[in-house]
Amino acid sequence: MSEVLIADDSEFMRNLLREILEEDHQIVGEVENGVEAVEVYKEEVPDLVMMDIVMPIRDGIEATDEIKSTDPEAT
């Protein structure tokens, strides 16, 4: 079972994604901004990150770039 991190500023979307994914995947975190996404990624190192692009504090592109710079195996 793969581990998934959900990053979206919309609680509705986080809940929807969790409902869709939790049957076949383990949800290791649900966060609402890019800063939290990077923090949880570093702690959990999930197999997949479902990342929204437009989020407060740090957007999904910036968060993805930071994740990729700290984990060379992240693609």
Protein Blocks (a to p, Z undefined) as FASTA:
>chain_A
ZZdddddfblklmmmmmmmmmmmpccfbdcfbfklmmmmmmmnopabdcddfbdghiafk
lmmmmmmmmmmkbZZ
